[in-house]
């Protein structure tokens, strides 16, 4: 393990308030070289054949975790939505692993989108990543929208007011990316990312 990840491990071992342990019998997330893995399924989230039902459960539960609402002193959490090929969608545990932040308030938070899910029941196929922002209002950042950062078919992001956004990046495809806002039980299209704007994730409001 690198010195950087060893420092992260030491920090996470102390984060017992979230019910997580980096080392020990119950290991829910961790580093794999320069990548991150997460374990699933997360029993706090009820699986469903409708992925939106899974998405709607995430924010209220994650906002009860350590630092999730602490703004400049806060913590982002990252996880994966996935299937085992049975038509049911699951959520992984969320991971706080990210770039080390300097001590004190910091207006830029991050967590590393996991590379894969470990589920002892079978091969997990990821369809989306999700992450939180520890303040509101807080939409998708430019880094959230960059084409090079898109690992999955969908990206879900939410803030402390549980405003939930969805990015369908269509990375490396000719059609525009799509940005949605969750309104009740539906998704409202609020912007597109033209193919020529995908590298920088520049959003054009719908209607412009």
N, CA, C and O of each residue as an XYZ file, in Angstrom:
832
protein
N       0.850     -1.190      0.000
C       0.000      0.000      0.000
C       0.884      1.237      0.000
O       1.857      1.290      0.752
N       0.569      2.246     -0.832
C       1.362      3.458     -0.896
C       1.188      4.273      0.377
O       0.241      4.069      1.137
N       2.125      5.207      0.599
C       2.026      6.090      1.756
C       0.736      6.890      1.717
O       0.101      7.099      2.751
N       0.343      7.342      0.520
C      -0.896      8.127      0.396
C      -2.094      7.316      0.858
O      -2.909      7.803      1.642
N      -2.208      6.076      0.375
C      -3.356      5.253      0.762
C      -3.262      4.845      2.216
O      -4.293      4.673      2.866
N      -2.051      4.684      2.756
C      -1.913      4.366      4.174
C      -2.454      5.495      5.036
O      -3.085      5.249      6.064
N      -2.208      6.735      4.619
C      -2.744      7.884      5.360
C      -4.260      7.907      5.277
O      -4.934      8.208      6.262
N      -4.802      7.586      4.099
C      -6.257      7.529      3.957
C      -6.832      6.444      4.853
O      -7.855      6.652      5.506
N      -6.174      5.276      4.889
C      -6.655      4.166      5.707
C      -6.690      4.547      7.174
O      -7.647      4.232      7.881
N      -5.637      5.229      7.636
C      -5.600      5.660      9.021
C      -6.750      6.595      9.333
O      -7.373      6.484     10.389
N      -7.037      7.516      8.426
C      -8.138      8.450      8.609
C      -9.467      7.710      8.660
O     -10.296      7.996      9.524
N      -9.683      6.771      7.755
C     -10.966      6.091      7.673
C     -11.207      5.178      8.858
O     -12.354      4.985      9.261
N     -10.156      4.614      9.422
C     -10.330      3.750     10.572
C     -10.957      4.524     11.726
O     -11.661      3.948     12.556
N     -10.699      5.841     11.776
C     -11.251      6.669     12.842
C     -12.680      7.105     12.572
O     -13.329      7.666     13.455
N     -13.185      6.856     11.360
C     -14.516      7.340     10.992
C     -15.593      6.334     11.407
O     -16.409      5.912     10.587
N     -15.586      5.962     12.672
C     -16.503      4.922     13.130
C     -17.934      5.409     13.214
O     -18.854      4.591     13.230
N     -18.155      6.726     13.268
C     -19.510      7.240     13.378
C     -20.369      6.882     12.186
O     -21.592      6.812     12.312
N     -19.762      6.652     11.026
C     -20.515      6.280      9.837
C     -20.791      4.778      9.791
O     -21.419      4.289      8.852
N     -20.321      4.047     10.804
C     -20.517      2.612     10.813
C     -19.586      1.885      9.862
O     -19.863      0.747      9.482
N     -18.486      2.519      9.466
C     -17.551      1.961      8.499
C     -16.231      1.622      9.180
O     -15.835      2.250     10.163
N     -15.567      0.618      8.634
C     -14.209      0.312      9.045
C     -13.400      0.011      7.798
O     -13.829     -0.758      6.938
N     -12.225      0.621      7.704
C     -11.351      0.323      6.567
C     -10.679     -1.029      6.767
O     -10.558     -1.816      5.829
N     -10.239     -1.295      8.004
C      -9.526     -2.532      8.291
C     -10.286     -3.319      9.355
O     -10.887     -2.734     10.255
N     -10.257     -4.631      9.251
C     -10.947     -5.457     10.226
C     -11.883     -6.432      9.535
O     -11.768     -6.677      8.334
N     -12.802     -6.979     10.294
C     -13.686     -8.015      9.761
C     -14.622     -7.472      8.700
O     -14.853     -8.136      7.689
N     -15.170     -6.272      8.907
C     -16.146     -5.693      7.986
C     -15.472     -4.620      7.154
O     -15.227     -3.514      7.636
N     -15.172     -4.943      5.908
C     -14.507     -4.000      5.012
C     -15.467     -3.705      3.862
O     -15.825     -4.600      3.096
N     -15.879     -2.448      3.748
C     -16.918     -2.073      2.800
C     -16.392     -1.323      1.580
O     -17.109     -1.178      0.590
N     -15.165     -0.851      1.637
C     -14.552     -0.128      0.533
C     -13.055     -0.110      0.761
O     -12.587     -0.374      1.869
N     -12.299      0.201     -0.290
C     -10.863      0.268     -0.101
C     -10.135      0.607     -1.383
O     -10.743      0.634     -2.453
N      -8.839      0.866     -1.291
C      -8.029      1.168     -2.473
C      -7.552     -0.097     -3.162
O      -7.341     -1.132     -2.532
N      -7.390      0.014     -4.466
C      -6.813     -1.064     -5.277
C      -5.842     -0.392     -6.228
O      -6.209      0.000     -7.336
N      -4.607     -0.265     -5.788
C      -3.673      0.569     -6.538
C      -4.143      2.016     -6.455
O      -4.365      2.545     -5.367
N      -4.292      2.648     -7.613
C      -4.805      4.009     -7.654
C      -6.309      4.083     -7.791
O      -6.863      5.173     -7.932
N      -6.989      2.930     -7.752
C      -8.440      2.876     -7.926
C      -9.107      2.595     -6.577
O      -8.442      2.405     -5.558
N     -10.439      2.574     -6.605
C     -11.224      2.298     -5.405
C     -12.246      1.218     -5.724
O     -12.833      1.221     -6.806
N     -12.463      0.300     -4.801
C     -13.546     -0.672     -4.921
C     -14.532     -0.451     -3.780
O     -14.193      0.145     -2.758
N     -15.756     -0.939     -3.967
C     -16.788     -0.874     -2.937
C     -17.485     -2.232     -2.864
O     -17.524     -2.979     -3.842
N     -18.027     -2.531     -1.702
C     -18.747     -3.787     -1.526
C     -20.246     -3.546     -1.682
O     -20.742     -2.461     -1.378
N     -20.953     -4.549     -2.151
C     -22.390     -4.480     -2.278
C     -23.007     -5.838     -1.986
O     -22.296     -6.843     -1.951
N     -24.309     -5.885     -1.778
C     -25.202     -4.723     -1.765
C     -25.175     -4.015     -0.409
O     -24.781     -4.596      0.602
N     -25.596     -2.762     -0.409
C     -25.726     -1.978      0.810
C     -27.117     -2.253      1.383
O     -28.108     -1.866      0.764
N     -27.227     -2.901      2.535
C     -28.551     -3.285      3.031
C     -29.440     -2.118      3.420
O     -30.646     -2.297      3.587
N     -28.874     -0.923      3.569
C     -29.696      0.243      3.885
C     -30.589      0.658      2.717
O     -31.575      1.371      2.909
N     -30.245      0.214      1.510
C     -30.985      0.587      0.301
C     -31.725     -0.629     -0.236
O     -31.117     -1.659     -0.527
N     -33.032     -0.505     -0.364
C     -33.853     -1.603     -0.856
C     -33.649     -1.784     -2.362
O     -33.840     -0.825     -3.110
N     -33.272     -2.964     -2.830
C     -33.121     -3.175     -4.281
C     -34.467     -3.108     -4.984
O     -35.518     -3.262     -4.363
N     -34.416     -2.874     -6.293
C     -35.656     -2.733     -7.064
C     -35.379     -3.041     -8.523
O     -34.247     -2.931     -8.994
N     -36.430     -3.429     -9.232
C     -36.335     -3.582    -10.689
C     -36.411     -2.238    -11.400
O     -36.155     -2.161    -12.602
N     -36.755     -1.193    -10.686
C     -36.767      0.172    -11.212
C     -35.602      0.919    -10.590
O     -35.613      1.190     -9.389
N     -34.600      1.256    -11.384
C     -33.405      1.894    -10.830
C     -33.733      3.228    -10.170
O     -33.032      3.633     -9.243
N     -34.778      3.924    -10.617
C     -35.147      5.189     -9.989
C     -35.579      4.992     -8.545
O     -35.358      5.873     -7.714
N     -36.191      3.853     -8.227
C     -36.571      3.571     -6.842
C     -35.341      3.458     -5.950
O     -35.378      3.843     -4.781
N     -34.255      2.933     -6.500
C     -33.001      2.852     -5.758
C     -32.400      4.241     -5.593
O     -31.953      4.601     -4.504
N     -32.387      5.017     -6.662
C     -31.836      6.371     -6.614
C     -32.544      7.220     -5.574
O     -31.901      7.978     -4.847
N     -33.872      7.100     -5.498
C     -34.647      7.948     -4.587
C     -34.343      7.666     -3.118
O     -34.648      8.499     -2.264
N     -33.758      6.532     -2.807
C     -33.446      6.208     -1.416
C     -32.094      6.750     -0.956
O     -31.850      6.845      0.247
N     -31.213      7.107     -1.890
C     -29.824      7.365     -1.546
C     -29.617      8.599     -0.681
O     -29.003      8.508      0.382
N     -30.114      9.747     -1.114
C     -29.761     11.001     -0.473
C     -30.141     11.053      1.010
O     -29.286     11.381      1.832
N     -31.389     10.743      1.386
C     -31.726     10.871      2.807
C     -30.846     10.042      3.724
O     -30.532     10.466      4.836
N     -30.443      8.858      3.264
C     -29.612      7.991      4.108
C     -28.175      8.496      4.163
O     -27.576      8.534      5.237
N     -27.622      8.879      3.029
C     -26.228      9.345      3.019
C     -26.081     10.648      3.787
O     -25.032     10.893      4.382
N     -27.100     11.486      3.788
C     -27.004     12.746      4.514
C     -26.970     12.572      6.029
O     -26.759     13.543      6.756
N     -27.176     11.352      6.513
C     -27.027     11.067      7.940
C     -25.618     10.591      8.284
O     -25.326     10.334      9.452
N     -24.747     10.471      7.294
C     -23.405      9.958      7.528
C     -22.454     11.070      7.945
O     -22.742     12.254      7.770
N     -21.320     10.666      8.497
C     -20.351     11.620      9.026
C     -19.936     12.646      7.983
O     -19.483     12.283      6.897
N     -20.090     13.928      8.307
C     -19.597     15.001      7.464
C     -20.384     15.274      6.213
O     -20.023     16.175      5.456
N     -21.452     14.530      5.957
C     -22.161     14.669      4.682
C     -22.834     16.021      4.523
O     -23.142     16.427      3.402
N     -23.070     16.729      5.630
C     -23.724     18.044      5.583
C     -22.818     19.180      6.037
O     -23.291     20.295      6.259
N     -21.544     18.919      6.174
C     -20.660     19.868      6.844
C     -20.024     20.907      5.922
O     -19.019     21.511      6.297
N     -20.568     21.128      4.750
C     -20.147     22.209      3.853
C     -18.634     22.184      3.635
O     -18.083     21.167      3.214
N     -17.958     23.313      3.923
C     -16.527     23.412      3.636
C     -15.698     22.392      4.415
O     -14.593     22.041      4.002
N     -16.230     21.922      5.532
C     -15.535     20.915      6.327
C     -16.085     19.520      6.046
O     -15.760     18.572      6.761
N     -16.907     19.386      5.022
C     -17.663     18.165      4.804
C     -16.944     17.093      4.014
O     -15.769     17.209      3.664
N     -17.707     16.042      3.749
C     -17.192     14.845      3.103
C     -18.132     14.410      1.988
O     -19.344     14.336      2.186
N     -17.572     14.122      0.812
C     -18.343     13.484     -0.250
C     -18.298     11.971     -0.081
O     -17.346     11.413      0.464
N     -19.361     11.320     -0.569
C     -19.421      9.865     -0.596
C     -19.735      9.410     -2.018
O     -20.576      9.999     -2.697
N     -19.047      8.352     -2.461
C     -19.208      7.823     -3.816
C     -19.563      6.344     -3.781
O     -19.039      5.591     -2.961
N     -20.456      5.933     -4.676
C     -20.818      4.529     -4.783
C     -21.260      4.186     -6.183
O     -21.145      4.992     -7.105
N     -21.772      2.967     -6.332
C     -22.150      2.450     -7.641
C     -23.538      1.824     -7.556
O     -23.880      1.186     -6.561
N     -24.331      2.011     -8.604
C     -25.570      1.281     -8.806
C     -25.274      0.182     -9.812
O     -24.636      0.428    -10.836
N     -25.735     -1.034     -9.524
C     -25.320     -2.157    -10.359
C     -26.384     -3.241    -10.374
O     -27.363     -3.189     -9.630
N     -26.173     -4.217    -11.233
C     -27.051     -5.376    -11.338
C     -26.196     -6.632    -11.395
O     -25.014     -6.583    -11.735
N     -26.808     -7.741    -11.060
C     -26.153     -9.044    -11.202
C     -26.672     -9.794    -12.423
O     -26.457    -10.998    -12.560
N     -27.365     -9.066    -13.317
C     -27.914     -9.684    -14.508
C     -29.273    -10.317    -14.285
O     -29.770    -11.051    -15.139
N     -29.884    -10.031    -13.123
C     -31.183    -10.612    -12.797
C     -32.323     -9.614    -12.936
O     -33.452     -9.900    -12.537
N     -32.032     -8.434    -13.506
C     -33.061     -7.420    -13.681
C     -33.334     -6.604    -12.444
O     -34.226     -5.757    -12.456
N     -32.587     -6.833    -11.365
C     -32.746     -6.097    -10.119
C     -31.536     -5.181     -9.944
O     -30.402     -5.571    -10.222
N     -31.792     -3.961     -9.480
C     -30.717     -2.987     -9.283
C     -30.418     -2.846     -7.796
O     -31.317     -2.842     -6.955
N     -29.124     -2.730     -7.500
C     -28.635     -2.628     -6.131
C     -27.743     -1.400     -6.004
O     -27.219     -0.892     -6.996
N     -27.579     -0.932     -4.781
C     -26.617      0.131     -4.482
C     -25.473     -0.458     -3.685
O     -25.686     -1.270     -2.785
N     -24.266     -0.050     -4.016
C     -23.113     -0.423     -3.211
C     -23.055      0.463     -1.967
O     -23.740      1.482     -1.873
N     -22.231      0.050     -1.031
C     -21.893      0.959      0.064
C     -21.229      2.201     -0.523
O     -20.570      2.107     -1.559
N     -21.385      3.356      0.110
C     -20.670      4.551     -0.342
C     -19.280      4.621      0.273
O     -19.073      4.227      1.421
N     -18.343      5.122     -0.498
C     -16.959      5.257     -0.049
C     -16.592      6.736      0.084
O     -16.955      7.536     -0.778
N     -15.872      7.115      1.160
C     -15.383      8.487      1.286
C     -13.984      8.687      0.739
O     -13.420      9.772      0.881
N     -13.403      7.657      0.112
C     -12.013      7.768     -0.343
C     -11.915      8.779     -1.483
O     -12.663      8.710     -2.458
N     -10.996      9.701     -1.344
C     -10.773     10.702     -2.385
C      -9.427     11.359     -2.185
O      -8.607     10.903     -1.388
N      -9.213     12.427     -2.911
C      -7.969     13.161     -2.752
C      -7.879     13.735     -1.346
O      -8.879     14.180     -0.783
N      -6.675     13.722     -0.783
C      -6.469     14.294      0.537
C      -6.712     15.806      0.477
O      -6.204     16.487     -0.414
N      -7.489     16.321      1.428
C      -7.769     17.750      1.489
C      -6.921     18.383      2.593
O      -6.634     17.752      3.610
N      -6.530     19.623      2.381
C      -5.760     20.300      3.417
C      -6.648     20.537      4.638
O      -7.873     20.598      4.535
N      -6.007     20.668      5.780
C      -6.749     20.897      7.014
C      -7.443     22.253      6.945
O      -6.875     23.229      6.454
N      -8.674     22.301      7.441
C      -9.441     23.537      7.426
C     -10.500     23.521      6.351
O     -10.662     22.524      5.648
N     -11.226     24.621      6.215
C     -12.316     24.649      5.228
C     -11.779     24.570      3.811
O     -10.746     25.157      3.489
N     -12.492     23.841      2.972
C     -12.080     23.675      1.582
C     -13.332     23.618      0.740
O     -14.203     22.780      0.969
N     -13.427     24.510     -0.241
C     -14.632     24.602     -1.055
C     -14.657     23.598     -2.205
O     -15.623     23.560     -2.967
N     -13.617     22.791     -2.340
C     -13.618     21.748     -3.355
C     -13.459     20.397     -2.676
O     -12.404     20.088     -2.121
N     -14.512     19.599     -2.724
C     -14.496     18.272     -2.128
C     -14.488     17.229     -3.238
O     -14.895     17.505     -4.366
N     -14.022     16.033     -2.907
C     -14.016     14.981     -3.914
C     -14.042     13.623     -3.242
O     -13.595     13.463     -2.106
N     -14.568     12.659     -3.956
C     -14.402     11.245     -3.628
C     -14.157     10.547     -4.958
O     -14.604     11.017     -6.005
N     -13.458      9.447     -4.915
C     -13.070      8.759     -6.139
C     -14.155      7.784     -6.562
O     -14.517      6.884     -5.804
N     -14.675      7.962     -7.773
C     -15.685      7.040     -8.281
C     -15.127      5.628     -8.307
O     -14.084      5.395     -8.917
N     -15.798      4.676     -7.658
C     -15.253      3.311     -7.607
C     -15.104      2.687     -8.990
O     -15.884      2.957     -9.903
N     -14.090      1.851     -9.116
C     -13.836      1.158    -10.377
C     -14.699     -0.094    -10.495
O     -15.103     -0.459    -11.599
N     -14.986     -0.757     -9.375
C     -15.798     -1.967     -9.449
C     -16.434     -2.259     -8.100
O     -16.066     -1.676     -7.080
N     -17.405     -3.181     -8.116
C     -18.146     -3.600     -6.935
C     -17.801     -5.052     -6.628
O     -17.726     -5.889     -7.528
N     -17.593     -5.336     -5.356
C     -17.397     -6.706     -4.904
C     -18.708     -7.200     -4.285
O     -19.123     -6.721     -3.230
N     -19.349     -8.151     -4.945
C     -20.575     -8.758     -4.445
C     -20.377    -10.261     -4.472
O     -20.193    -10.843     -5.542
N     -20.412    -10.890     -3.324
C     -20.102    -12.312     -3.225
C     -21.114    -13.191     -3.956
O     -20.855    -14.375     -4.168
N     -22.264    -12.634     -4.344
C     -23.307    -13.439     -4.986
C     -23.076    -13.635     -6.479
O     -23.657    -14.536     -7.085
N     -22.220    -12.784     -7.083
C     -22.009    -12.919     -8.516
C     -21.270    -11.733     -9.094
O     -20.781    -10.872     -8.362
N     -21.192    -11.692    -10.420
C     -20.481    -10.626    -11.126
C     -21.359     -9.378    -11.195
O     -22.448     -9.397    -11.768
N     -20.868     -8.310    -10.608
C     -21.612     -7.051    -10.571
C     -21.327     -6.245    -11.831
O     -20.170     -6.036    -12.196
N     -22.389     -5.795    -12.493
C     -22.274     -4.961    -13.687
C     -22.760     -3.565    -13.326
O     -23.954     -3.355    -13.118
N     -21.838     -2.612    -13.252
C     -22.195     -1.250    -12.891
C     -22.906     -0.530    -14.019
O     -22.538     -0.664    -15.186
N     -23.933      0.240    -13.662
C     -24.624      1.062    -14.658
C     -24.518      2.552    -14.339
O     -24.690      3.388    -15.226
N     -24.239      2.884    -13.094
C     -24.199      4.299    -12.709
C     -23.292      4.466    -11.504
O     -23.131      3.548    -10.699
N     -22.708      5.635    -11.389
C     -22.086      5.999    -10.125
C     -22.934      7.089     -9.471
O     -23.707      7.779    -10.135
N     -22.772      7.224     -8.173
C     -23.480      8.286     -7.445
C     -22.511      8.944     -6.476
O     -21.575      8.308     -5.990
N     -22.742     10.219     -6.199
C     -21.942     10.885     -5.186
C     -22.712     12.054     -4.600
O     -23.631     12.597     -5.214
N     -22.311     12.422     -3.402
C     -22.958     13.511     -2.669
C     -22.076     14.753     -2.679
O     -20.861     14.666     -2.861
N     -22.701     15.906     -2.483
C     -21.994     17.153     -2.218
C     -22.415     17.640     -0.833
O     -23.600     17.573     -0.505
N     -21.479     18.129     -0.007
C     -21.813     18.445      1.390
C     -22.376     19.844      1.617
O     -22.277     20.365      2.728
N     -22.956     20.458      0.610
C     -23.636     21.744      0.774
C     -24.714     21.872     -0.294
O     -24.841     21.024     -1.176
N     -25.482     22.947     -0.196
C     -26.541     23.213     -1.181
C     -26.701     24.728     -1.324
O     -26.433     25.466     -0.376
N     -27.135     25.199     -2.499
C     -27.325     24.407     -3.719
C     -25.978     24.021     -4.320
O     -25.008     24.775     -4.234
N     -25.931     22.840     -4.929
C     -24.682     22.346     -5.493
C     -24.987     21.426     -6.658
O     -25.188     20.228     -6.461
N     -25.025     21.962     -7.866
C     -25.279     21.126     -9.050
C     -24.030     20.361     -9.457
O     -23.007     20.413     -8.774
N     -24.117     19.658    -10.561
C     -22.954     18.975    -11.121
C     -21.856     19.983    -11.416
O     -22.107     21.004    -12.055
N     -20.651     19.711    -10.960
C     -19.531     20.602    -11.218
C     -18.967     20.338    -12.618
O     -19.287     19.314    -13.222
N     -18.135     21.241    -13.144
C     -17.488     20.958    -14.430
C     -16.728     19.637    -14.418
O     -16.774     18.886    -15.392
N     -16.019     19.343    -13.304
C     -15.282     18.082    -13.218
C     -16.237     16.889    -13.247
O     -15.902     15.843    -13.803
N     -17.423     17.037    -12.654
C     -18.420     15.964    -12.704
C     -18.854     15.668    -14.137
O     -19.243     14.545    -14.456
N     -18.783     16.695    -15.006
C     -19.307     16.574    -16.369
C     -18.247     16.267    -17.410
O     -18.587     15.919    -18.541
N     -16.973     16.386    -17.063
C     -15.917     16.132    -18.044
C     -16.063     14.733    -18.633
O     -16.313     13.769    -17.909
N     -15.906     14.631    -19.943
C     -16.059     13.344    -20.611
C     -15.061     12.316    -20.080
O     -15.410     11.145    -19.929
N     -13.849     12.727    -19.799
C     -12.825     11.777    -19.349
C     -13.146     11.177    -17.988
O     -12.572     10.154    -17.612
N     -14.064     11.805    -17.238
C     -14.413     11.308    -15.907
C     -15.640     10.398    -15.906
O     -16.076      9.951    -14.845
N     -16.198     10.121    -17.076
C     -17.416      9.298    -17.145
C     -17.037      7.822    -17.250
O     -16.481      7.374    -18.253
N     -17.347      7.093    -16.205
C     -16.995      5.680    -16.129
C     -18.192      4.785    -16.420
O     -18.019      3.641    -16.841
N     -19.403      5.289    -16.203
C     -20.610      4.479    -16.293
C     -21.614      5.120    -17.253
O     -21.377      6.216    -17.761
N     -22.716      4.450    -17.497
C     -23.736      4.965    -18.407
C     -24.464      6.183    -17.838
O     -24.952      7.029    -18.588
N     -24.531      6.266    -16.517
C     -25.273      7.326    -15.843
C     -24.439      7.823    -14.674
O     -23.702      7.054    -14.057
N     -24.555      9.108    -14.371
C     -23.951      9.688    -13.162
C     -25.053     10.370    -12.360
O     -25.822     11.161    -12.906
N     -25.131     10.065    -11.069
C     -26.114     10.647    -10.166
C     -25.388     11.496     -9.135
O     -24.382     11.068     -8.569
N     -25.895     12.696     -8.892
C     -25.306     13.586     -7.888
C     -26.423     14.249     -7.101
O     -27.472     14.568     -7.659
N     -26.202     14.459     -5.794
C     -27.199     15.140     -4.964
C     -26.502     15.974     -3.898
O     -25.363     15.702     -3.516
N     -27.223     17.014     -3.419
C     -26.665     17.912     -2.411
C     -27.415     17.741     -1.093
O     -28.248     16.845     -0.958
N     -27.116     18.603     -0.125
C     -27.692     18.442      1.209
C     -29.190     18.735      1.254
O     -29.855     18.348      2.215
N     -29.737     19.406      0.245
C     -31.178     19.590      0.146
C     -31.844     18.470     -0.643
O     -33.040     18.524     -0.927
N     -31.060     17.457     -0.993
C     -31.530     16.306     -1.779
C     -32.109     16.725     -3.125
O     -33.086     16.146     -3.600
N     -31.488     17.746     -3.737
C     -31.720     18.016     -5.148
C     -30.896     16.982     -5.919
O     -29.668     16.968     -5.829
N     -31.569     16.130     -6.667
C     -30.911     15.006     -7.340
C     -30.796     15.305     -8.830
O     -31.782     15.640     -9.487
N     -29.579     15.180     -9.353
C     -29.338     15.406    -10.766
C     -28.814     14.132    -11.409
O     -28.152     13.316    -10.766
N     -29.123     13.981    -12.687
C     -28.669     12.818    -13.463
C     -27.996     13.291    -14.741
O     -28.542     14.106    -15.485
N     -26.808     12.771    -14.980
C     -26.092     13.016    -16.233
C     -26.060     11.715    -17.028
O     -25.598     10.685    -16.538
N     -26.556     11.776    -18.253
C     -26.411     10.671    -19.197
C     -25.382     11.150    -20.219
O     -25.749     11.835    -21.173
N     -24.110     10.811    -20.047
C     -23.049     11.481    -20.812
C     -22.963     11.074    -22.276
O     -22.472     11.855    -23.092
N     -23.426      9.873    -22.640
C     -23.210      9.359    -24.001
C     -21.761      9.581    -24.407
O     -21.467     10.064    -25.500
N     -20.867      9.217    -23.500
C     -19.439      9.438    -23.743
C     -18.988      8.686    -24.982
O     -19.358      7.532    -25.197
N     -18.188      9.352    -25.784
C     -17.625      8.774    -27.013
C     -18.706      8.327    -27.992
O     -18.492      7.409    -28.783
N     -19.857      8.973    -27.938
C     -20.947      8.708    -28.869
C     -21.349     10.019    -29.540
O     -21.076     11.089    -28.995
N     -21.993      9.965    -30.712
C     -22.283     11.192    -31.447
C     -23.428     12.029    -30.883
O     -23.492     13.226    -31.162
N     -24.339     11.439    -30.095
C     -25.473     12.221    -29.610
C     -25.092     13.061    -28.392
O     -24.141     12.727    -27.685
N     -25.821     14.142    -28.141
C     -25.501     15.009    -27.008
C     -25.675     14.286    -25.676
O     -26.481     13.362    -25.560
N     -24.913     14.713    -24.675
C     -25.168     14.295    -23.306
C     -26.415     14.995    -22.788
O     -26.828     16.021    -23.328
N     -27.007     14.444    -21.750
C     -28.272     14.962    -21.216
C     -28.143     15.157    -19.707
O     -27.587     14.313    -19.005
N     -28.669     16.288    -19.220
C     -28.647     16.609    -17.795
C     -30.086     16.739    -17.319
O     -30.877     17.492    -17.887
N     -30.415     15.993    -16.267
C     -31.778     15.957    -15.749
C     -31.804     16.361    -14.273
O     -30.823     16.195    -13.548
N     -32.952     16.895    -13.849
C     -33.227     17.181    -12.443
C     -34.414     16.334    -12.014
O     -35.420     16.262    -12.719
N     -34.296     15.694    -10.859
C     -35.387     14.873    -10.346
C     -36.491     15.775     -9.802
O     -36.246     16.615     -8.937
N     -37.707     15.594    -10.315
C     -38.873     16.347     -9.870
C     -39.946     15.346     -9.464
O     -40.618     14.766    -10.317
N     -40.105     15.148     -8.166
C     -41.053     14.148     -7.715
C     -40.595     12.773     -8.161
O     -39.515     12.318     -7.785
N     -41.410     12.117     -8.955
C     -41.095     10.775     -9.437
C     -40.701     10.784    -10.909
O     -40.707      9.736    -11.554
N     -40.362     11.947    -11.448
C     -39.988     12.046    -12.861
C     -38.663     12.795    -12.993
O     -38.194     13.432    -12.050
N     -38.071     12.702    -14.184
C     -36.850     13.423    -14.510
C     -37.180     14.533    -15.501
O     -37.829     14.291    -16.519
N     -36.737     15.746    -15.203
C     -36.928     16.887    -16.104
C     -35.610     17.193    -16.805
O     -34.597     17.433    -16.147
N     -35.620     17.187    -18.129
C     -34.432     17.537    -18.900
C     -34.176     19.034    -18.759
O     -35.027     19.846    -19.121
N     -33.005     19.406    -18.234
C     -32.702     20.826    -18.024
C     -31.534     21.306    -18.880
O     -31.300     22.511    -18.972
N     -30.800     20.398    -19.504
C     -29.686     20.831    -20.326
C     -29.133     19.696    -21.168
O     -29.380     18.519    -20.904
N     -28.382     20.080    -22.184
C     -27.685     19.103    -23.011
C     -26.216     19.488    -23.095
O     -25.848     20.644    -22.886
N     -25.393     18.510    -23.401
C     -23.972     18.752    -23.649
C     -23.710     18.362    -25.101
O     -23.693     17.180    -25.444
N     -23.508     19.360    -25.940
C     -23.295     19.104    -27.354
C     -22.032     18.264    -27.542
O     -21.098     18.365    -26.747
N     -21.999     17.436    -28.592
C     -20.829     16.566    -28.785
C     -19.500     17.309    -28.744
O     -18.521     16.808    -28.190
N     -19.463     18.508    -29.332
C     -18.206     19.252    -29.351
C     -17.845     19.829    -27.977
O     -16.712     20.259    -27.758
N     -18.825     19.835    -27.047
C     -18.588     20.373    -25.707
C     -18.354     19.292    -24.660
O     -18.141     19.607    -23.489
N     -18.389     18.026    -25.059
C     -18.260     16.937    -24.085
C     -16.916     16.921    -23.349
O     -16.900     16.653    -22.147
N     -15.795     17.196    -24.014
C     -14.531     17.145    -23.258
C     -14.536     18.028    -22.019
O     -14.000     17.635    -20.982
N     -15.134     19.220    -22.106
C     -15.176     20.138    -20.970
C     -16.523     20.120    -20.251
O     -16.703     20.839    -19.268
N     -17.463     19.317    -20.721
C     -18.740     19.194    -20.041
C     -19.566     20.456    -20.011
O     -20.265     20.715    -19.031
N     -19.499     21.255    -21.075
C     -20.222     22.530    -21.107
C     -21.698     22.260    -21.388
O     -22.046     21.620    -22.381
N     -22.563     22.758    -20.497
C     -24.003     22.483    -20.607
C     -24.697     23.633    -21.326
O     -24.448     24.802    -21.035
N     -25.567     23.289    -22.263
C     -26.462     24.249    -22.905
C     -27.859     24.032    -22.353
O     -28.398     22.928    -22.422
N     -28.450     25.099    -21.800
C     -29.808     24.981    -21.272
C     -30.768     24.594    -22.385
O     -30.628     25.061    -23.515
N     -31.724     23.759    -22.083
C     -32.695     23.399    -23.105
C     -33.503     24.642    -23.467
O     -33.897     25.422    -22.600
N     -33.740     24.809    -24.768
C     -34.445     25.993    -25.241
C     -33.516     27.062    -25.780
O     -33.947     27.943    -26.525
N     -32.202     26.992    -25.397
C     -31.244     27.978    -25.920
C     -30.827     27.603    -27.340
O     -30.026     28.307    -27.955
